[in-house]
């Protein structure tokens, strides 16, 4: 099932796509998609519902992030060997883990706002995982059973803040609108193999990223199991799993986002995003 939130910013309602791709309002069944509601009970409730009997969302309505706000927004760095190579970094022996502030979450088609003084903001198409069951020392063989679903993410990054300003990567990853997620949260039963998904990102109509999740260094199952050794993952937590090559930092000469740029990105089965870049 494809879950979606729709409506103006801060007033989104939960919805689900019916067989024809129409958004149906499911607010009579669940107040919102949030850490408090994500899980097996929600899946069972929606699966037993006749979506065609529920109200349609208004035509042309804004699509918000498919979660109201994650408890954790965790990210994995340099998780594609060819992306590590383009940045001049060694292939990591263990996953590189950092966080994005949950406040960076935004809708899939909302404007991306460049921070004041930003000179090196960059794009990253990524496969995101949403946890559905608490994970605490989960074995790799059991890890995917704790995944509620998957979503498309643009891990927008300010490289000067991330790399050149000292401290942790979180500084370059957390500006408001630096976490576009969606358009849908696709339940895990619809994704037969999370390690076989084509992905792309276009900048101003030019294809700059092309990849497939099969080339990830650490698989989704490995990442979930690994993280559960260091923290308890909770329902509604988001993990974004790394990007294929083609980011601006890796280009020669380097190329970064500027006011007026437009991004279009997608992952097979998870939909597409479109964002305009706006200087604050």
PyMOL commands that set and color helices and strands:
alter all, ss='L'
color gray80, all
select helices_A, chain A and resi 40-47+51-53+81-87+102-104+140-146+159-164+170-173+188-190+213-215+220-227+248-250
alter helices_A, ss='H'
color red, helices_A
select strands_A, chain A and resi 2-6+13-17+23-25+63-64+73-77+96-99+105-106+112-114+121-122+125-131+147-155+157-158+179-181+185-187+198-203+206-212+238-240+262-267+271-279
alter strands_A, ss='S'
color yellow, strands_A
deselect
rebuild
show_as cartoon
